[in-house]
Amino acid sequence: MIKIEIPQPDLTITERKQTPKENEPIIKPIYGFIDFHLIPRDKGGIFLFYNINDELLFVGKARKLRQRIKKHFEDNVSPIKLHRDEVYRMDICIVDDPMEREIYETYIINKLRAKYNIDKVFYK
């Protein structure tokens, strides 16, 4: 039997408002998030979107995390486009190997029953 453990997040971003300090530029929020700059540009991994009640909404993987996560909040083809306002927290796990990302994504979707993932679902 294969034993898979869900990785611990390397970064957690929560919806918040900016309280600008002296000479600090104003960051325009995207659906309440202002900390996209903390997500590595050149790292791959998996990301998990949660609502304010810690209910898992969506799991995804990316070769370049920041670019992919921002796309979920900006484009019109994202599976969560109608539910962006629900996202309150993001957990980001750096996973370099593409095969591991695929395995983790599928495992987490089915183990934690992500609400808005429609592909890779085996528990229906």
Summary of the structure (lengths in Angstrom):
residues: 124
radius of gyration: 14.9
end to end distance: 22.6
largest distance: 56.5
contacts: 326
relative contact order: 0.23
helix: 24%
strand: 20%
